Amino acid sequence: MKNTYNLRSIAAKAINQVLEQGQSLSTVIPELQQKISDKDKALLQELCFGVMRVLPQLEWFIAQLMAKPLKGKQRIFHYLIMVGMYQLTYTRIPAHASIAETVNGAISLKRPQLKGLINGVLRQFQRQQQKLVEKSNDATHHFHPKWLLTRIQKAYPHNWQHIVNANNQKPPMWLRVNQIHHSANEYLTLLQKANIAAELDEGHPNAIRLLNPCPVNMLPGFDKGWVTIQDRSAQGCAELLIPSDEEKILDLCAAPGGKTTHILEMAPNAKVLAVDIDEQRIKRVEENLQRLNLNAVIKTGDGRFPHKWADGEQFDRILLDAPCSATGVIRRHPDIKWLRRNEDIDQLVILQSEILDAIWPYLKKGGTLVYATCSILPDENNEQIKAFLKRHTDAKLSGTGTHEIPGIQIIPEIEGGDGFFYARLTKQ
C-alpha cells in the first residue's frame, strides 16, 4: 500500500513547531509518528534531529542561495528546504529521491506553486554543494549558538572543542542490565546470541554499550524488564546513592523513571517515593515500573514545596536530579541548543537552590543526598553545591570532589557517557 503522506513535509512541520513555537522534539515527534508507517519512523527522527544538530550550517546554505528568506506563513517551506539540504549532505538517500520527495512536500503543505522555487534552490545547492560545505565551517560557530559556545569555552578553556564535537555526534545507545535477572556478563552473552554487537563498561557494573543502536523490541527480554535504555552517566546517580532495602528513599524530579527503577533494582525492598512536577511525564514513571515489575509510591508535586506532598516524613536517602539546562545531553536532544536562552541559566540556578534548600530538612540526620544534573555548566553544578555548603553547615561532601571544587563533573564523550554532574552530601 502506497503511503498517503509526504514524510518531508511532516519533518518540516516538526521543525517549525520547535523553532517557531518553542516545543521540544521529544514532545512533537511521538505525536507525528502515530500518523506514519513503522518503517518511516526512524527516518522522520533522523531528519528532524539531524536538522537540529547542524541548523546554523543549513541556515547559512540558504542565505547563500536565496536573496530573500521565506517568512510568515511561508516559513515552513524554509524548513522544508532545510530537510532537502540535510538529506543531500548527510544521508545516503539518492539525490534524485531526496529532491523529488522534498519538492512534493509543497503539495502536501498545500502550496504547489512553491514547487519550482524549492526545486530550483535544491538543484543549485546540489551543484555547489562541495564548495558550500567547505566554506560553511568557519561561518557556523561549531553548530552552537554563540552564547552557549562562549559559556563552554569559558568553563573548559582547554577542551571546549572536544565537548562541542561530542555534542554534534549521534549519541551511543547504552543499556542498564536489571541485576535482579542477569549480570551484565550474562546479558552480554544473550546479546551476542541475538547477533547484537555490544561491549561492557568498566566504570558502571550494569552498563552495556551497543556498537550500533537497535529498536528496543530486538533486545532480549526487554518486555520482561531485563534491561532499560539509560546512558552510562545517568546510571551513576543510583550507584552513588547506594540504596539499601527497607530504607525510605525519595527520588525527586523522578520522571521518566530511569533512576527510580535503578534504585529499586539495587534495593527491591526499599520504600521509594517518586515525585515529579509534570503530570504527563509522571505517567512514564508508572509505565517503567510496570514493565520492570517494581513498586514505588508516585506523586505529582513541586520540589520547592515538599510540605504539600511529603506528609512530614523524613528520608534516609534523597536523589535530586535537578531541573537544569540539559547542556550535557545536547547530542540526544539537539533542539536544546535552539530552545534554551542565555538568561535561562540564572533562572535555573535559582530554582535548583530553592529545591535544595526546601528538601534538605526532609533528609534524616546521617542521611545521604545525591544532587545530579545533566548539565556541564559550573553555575548549576560545583558553584551551586559550593553555595549550598556555605548556607548549610550541617552538610558535608561525601567522596565527591573537594571543598574547593565540589562534585564530579563528567563531560560528554563520543563513545562514552553524556555530560553529567553529581555531588553526594551527608547530613551531620
N, C-alpha and C positions, 0 to 999 in steps of 0.2 A: 504494500500500500504506500502510495506516494505521500510525503509529508505535505500538509496543507499550510504550513507556516514557513517563514523565512528566518533562519537562525541568526543571520547577521543583524536583521532589524531588531530581534529580541535582545541581542547583545548591546546594540546601540541604546535601546530603551533602558537597560540596566545601568549602563554607564551614565546616561542622562540623569537617572534617579539619584545616583551617587553625587555627581559633580554639580548638579543644578538644585537638587532638593536636600542634599546632606544626609541621605540614607546610606546604610552600610551594605556592602556586597553580601555579607553573611545574612542579612535580612532579605535583600532583594532577590538573590539568586534562587534560594529554595522555592520561593513563590513562582518564579518564572519556569523553573524546571518541571513543575507539575504539568505544564502545558506542552511539553515536548517529549520525544521518544527517549528511552533509556540510552540508546547509542549516541544521542546528541548531547546528553547532559554534561559529559566531560569536556566536549568541545566548547559549549557555552561558558563553562567555568574557565577554560584555558583562554578564551578570547577576552573575557571581562577582566580576569586577574592580570593577564598579560598586558592589556592596555594600561591598567593602573600602574603596573610596575615601571613602564617606560614612557609614561604620559608626557613628560617635557620634550622628549625626542619626537614624538608624534605631533605635538603642537608645533614644534619647530619646522618639521617637514611641511605641514600645511601652510605655515606662514611663508615658506619659500615658494610655494606653488600657487597660492591663491592671493589675489590682490586684496580682496575684502573677505573677512571671516563671516561665516554664517551665524546670524544672531536671532534672538527671539524664538519664534515658533520653528524656525529652520535650524535651531541649534542641534537638534537630534541628528541632523544629516552631517553635521561637523563630526559627531561621534561615529556615525556610520562610516565616514571616510577613514577615520582612525582605525576602525575594525579592519577595513580593507588593507590599510598600510601595515598593520600589525601582522596580518596573515602573510603578506608578501615578504616581510622582513624576518619573521620569527617562526613560521610554521612550514611544514613540508607539504601543505596543501598546494596542488598545482596552481600556477599563477592565473591561468585562464578561468579556473573554477572559482578562485578567490574573488577575482574581479567580477565575474558574471553574477555570482550569488550576492555580492555586496551591492552591485547596481540594481539587482532585482529587489533589494531591501527597500528601495524608494517606492516601489509599487505597494509593498506591504504597509508602508507608512503613509500611503495614500497621497504621494506627491510624485506620480510618474514623470512629471515634467522636469524633475531634477536628475533623471537618469543620465542625461547627456553630460551634465556637469560632473557628476560623480565618476562616470566612466572616463571623462577627459582628465580629471585630476589623477586618478589611479594609473592610467596609461602613462601619463607624464612622469609620475613617480617611478613607475617600473623602468622607464628609460634612463632616469637619472639616479636610480637607487644607490648604486655603489658610491658615487661621488657624495650624495647627500648624507649617507650613513657615516662616511669618514669625517665630513665637516661638522656633523652634529655633536660629536663627542665633547668638544670644548664648550659648546653653547648650552649644555643642558644640566649643569650643576650635579652631575652624577645621579640624575633621576631623583633628586630630593629637593623639596622646597628650600629656599635659601635660609630661612630662619632655623630650620631643623639641622641643615648641614653645618651652620655656624655653631649651634649648640653641641653637636657631636664633635666637631673639630676642637672646640674649647675644652670639652671634658676628656677627650682622648687625642692629645696633640700628636702622639707617635703612631697610633694605629687606627685613626679615623677612616683611612681608605679601606682597611681590612673590614671594618664594620659596614661601611656603605656598600662594599662589594658583596658581602654576605646578605645584606638586606635586598639586593637586587636579584638574588638567585631564587629558583624554585625551592621550597623547603623540603628537607628529607622527611620521610614518614617513620615515626617512632611508635613502637608498641610498648605497653606495660603489661607484663605477664601477671595474671592473677595467681599469686603464690598459694592460694587455697587449693588450686587444681594442679598446677605444674611449677617446676622450677624453670628458670629462663633456658637452661640447657635442654631440658625435656621438650619445651615448646619449640626451641630451635630445630630439634630433630623432626618435629611434626611439620614445620615449615619446609624443611628440606625434602620430606616425603611428598609434600604438595608442590614441589618444584618452585618454591618461592625463595629467592636468594636473600640472605639476611646475615647479620653479624651481631654478636653480643657487645655490650658496652661495659668496660671495666669499672667505670665510676658509679654506676647505678645497678643494683643487683637484679632488678626485674626488667631492665630496658633492652630492647632489641631494635636495631635499625634495619629497615628493608632497603635493599640496594636499589629497587625500583618500586615506587608506590603501586598499590593494587587496591581494587574495591574490597570493602570490608567483608562482603559475603564470600570472598575467596579464602579468608583467614580461617584456619581450623578452629572450630568451636567458638567462633565469635558470638553466635546467637546463644551459646550456653554460658557466656560470661567468662570464657577462658582468658580473654585478652581485651585490652582497651587501647584506643588510639590516644596517646599522650606523649608530648615532647619530653625528652630526657631531662631537660632543665626543670620543667614543671613537676617531674617526679621527685625532685629534690626537696619539695616542700614537706610532704608527709614523712620523708626519710629523716629530715631534721627535727620534725615534731616528736618522733619516737613514741607513737601512741601505744598504750597498753590496755589489755582487757579490763573491763569494769570501770575504767576512768570516764569521767564526764568531759566530753570534748566538744568545743564549739568550732564549726567551720563557718567563718563569716565571709560574706561575698562569695557564696559557695557555687553559684551556677557557672557552668553547666553540670558540675558534679564530679569532675575527674578527680579532684582532690578528696572529696567526701568518700568516694568509693575506694580510693587508695588507702585512706585511714582505716576503713573497715576491712580491707583485705589484710592489712597488717595486724589489726586488733578486732576480730569479728565480734567480740562481746563488749566492745566499748559502747558507751551511751552517747551517741553522736547527735548533736543538733546542727542542722544545716540551715543557714539563714541567707537570704538574698533579697534585694530591694525590687528586683524585676520579676513580675508575676509570670510573664511569658517564658523567661529563661529558667525559672524555678521548676517549670514542668519538665525541663530536660534532666534536672536532678532526679526527679521521680522515675523517669524512663531509664536512666542509667542504673539506678538502684534496682529496679525491676529486672533488667537484663542480667545483672550480676547476682541477683537473688540475695541482696543485702538490705539491712534495715536501718533507717535513721528517722528522726523526727525532722520534718521540713516546715519552715515558717517563712512567710514573706515579712521582711522588716528592714528598717533603715539602721545601718551600723552606728549612726550618730545618736540614736535614741534606744539603747538596749533596754531601758526600763519598760518600754512598751511591749517587748516580746520575751525577755529573759526570765520573767516570773521570779525575780530576785535571786536566781540561782547563781552560784559561782562554779567555775570550771577548772579542772586540773590542767587542761591544755587548750590553747586557742590558736587556730590558724587564721590569720588575717591576710587574705590575698587581696590587697587593697586596690580600689579603683585607681587606674593610672593611665599614662599617655600611651601605653602599649607599644612604645618605641623599640622594644626588644623583639617584637613578633611581626615586624613590618613585612618580612618575606611571606608570612602566612596570610597577612591582611594588608596588601599593598595600598588599599584605599585609605588606610590610616594617614598616609603622607599628605593626602589632599583634604581629609576631613578635619584633622587637627589644626589648631591655630596656636601661635606662639603664646598668646595670653591664656590659653587653656592650662598651661603648666602651672602657673601660680595658683590658679583656682583649684587644681587637683592637689597641690601641696597642702593647701588649707584644709580641704576635705579629708585628706589622709590623716592630718594631725588631729582633726576633730574626732575621727573614728578611733584612732589610737587612744586619745585621752578618755573618750567615753567608755571604751571597752576594758581598759586597764583595771578598774575596780572590780570587774567581774572575774578576774583571774585569782585563784586561791593563792595564799602565801606558799612559796616554794613551787608554784606552778610555772609552766613554760608557755611563752607566746612566740610564735614564729610570724614575723612580718615579711610578706613577699610581694613583689611586683614583677610584671613582665616589661619593666622599663630599663633603659640604660642611662637615664639622666640622673646625675648626682642629687639634684634638688629633691627628687622623690625618694631617694634611696639613702645613701650614707649621711647626707645632710639632714634628711628627715629624722633618722634614728639618733644622730648626734644631738639634735634639738630636743628630742623626746627624753633622752638620758639626762639632759640638763634639767628638764622640768620634773622628772620623776626620780627622786634619789633612791627609791626602793627597787629600781630596775637595774639589772646587771646584764651585761653582754655575756653570752654563754657560747664560747668556742666558735664564734663567727666574727673574724676581723679583730681590730684593735680599737681602743677608745678614740684614737686619732682618726682612724678610717674604719668605722664600724660596718659589719656586714660582709657578705660575699657577693661581689659583682661578677656576673658571667656575661660575656659579650657573645653575640650570635656567631656561630662557626658554620662554614659552608656544609661540612659533613657532620657537624656536631649539633649541639642544642641551640635553642633560642636564647635571646638576651634575657637575663633574669637577675633578680636581686633577692637575697634572703638575709634576715638578721634574727637570731634566736635570743630571746630575753628571758631571764628568770626573775621572779618576784622575791625579794629578800624578806 
